[in-house]
Amino acid sequence: MKSGNEFAAEARAQLTGKLIPFWQGIRDQEYGGYYGWLGYDLSLDRRAVKGCILNSRILWFFSSAYVLLGEEALRREADHAWAFLRDYCVDRENGGVYWSVAFDGEPEDTTKHTYNQAFAIYALSAYYEASGEKEALKLAWELFHIIEEKCRDEYGYLEAFNLRFEPEENDKLSENGVMAEKTMNTLLHVFEAYTELYRVTGGAGDANGAGVVARTGIVGGADGSGRTGKAGQTETSDRIMLARQLRYMLDLFTDKVYNPALGRQEVFFDRKWNSLIDLHSYGHDIETAWLVDRGLEVLGDEEYKRKLDPITRRLTETVYRQAYRNHSLENESEKGVTDTTRVWWVQAEAVVGFLNGWQKEPEKEIYRQAAEDIWAFIMEKLVDPRPGSEWFWALDQEGNPLKKPIVEPWKCPYHNGRMCMEVIRRMKNVT
């Protein structure tokens, strides 16, 4: 087993030597943002649709890399991604973030999806941490209020809406032959986004929000105005509401999404959280385990930590036992039939999730060993050795790359970039 410093050094080399240069290389200097499509054959489509989720994730990536590494070139990339999101991805008339825009920034798919609003909040929070840009924080609060006011019903968070936030079918996040009114995936990433917004505006122990107002000079405001409130009252109200919604989602995970009999999460639901399909998504479960733990750390609520800690431990253990095979993680199991495809993001989340499991339970060296084993598999099999490329999308059961794009609206530096940053933070100076 390698030392923590060795592991961290390898992650840094992958981040700085492969991922960062690649994503810098697809910057669109003419129309802004980043090119939306690079085929398996490495042919670049400069006029491809630009997914707003892709742009948000790139903004998050460069902002977070700048915070970690402090290199000004990364800050410039984050500024570039921020300008494109601000100027083209946001619907200034109806509010919210589009699903996608054309290569030149004109609205292309005007669907407003809760998942998409969440990733914009996640990215804007990271950019605010990197830059101190008040307008980015103001926009994050506006999107928070849009989700809370337009994207919920009495049972939880809804999914897809049209331009004016009127509900429509959730075809973008429904799979496996079902049309879901609620999904574990959207809930997870709203939770993730709210965690980051709470963290960068003070985190646990800043109950009155005064530190936020002192730093930014603005408040979110229930109307998203960003006007300064009396003694920070509006900001205080927003942060109290944000913390309350984090707890609300933790309750949903516990009571509606988590299946204690099987030690897993359910995936697709009707409006009242009745599961629609027998599906175990291994990548989402290991990702949820560490993201919920991160949220609990940021929230600082010991009661909820006691409530959720056994669940995140069980999720990690179940994934390890059922899906960790042949140095990597299987994709999912539907009605007992396993999909053995090795998907890029699933492997990345497994590395972080197993490290997180080991850090919580140091006696379980099997988790650390699994993280290192999957990392080695990634380096050998998933990283595309071709110049001008990044990672393959997925491998078949023989280990051959599937001929899927290297960049498209879902293929981004969020999972693998975050994995590298988490390994660096978690393993540096670990024996």
Helices and strands as residue ranges (DSSP letters): H 4-14, I 15-19, H 20-24, E 50-51, H 52-69, H 72-84, I 85-89, E 100-101, E 107-109, E 112-113, H 114-131, H 134-150, E 152-153, E 156-157, E 160-161, E 182-183, H 184-200, H 210-216, G 230-232, H 233-252, I 253-257, E 258-259, E 264-265, E 268-269, E 279-281, H 282-299, H 302-323, E 324-325, E 328-329, E 332-334, E 337-339, E 342-343, H 344-360, H 365-377, I 378-382, E 394-395, H 414-427
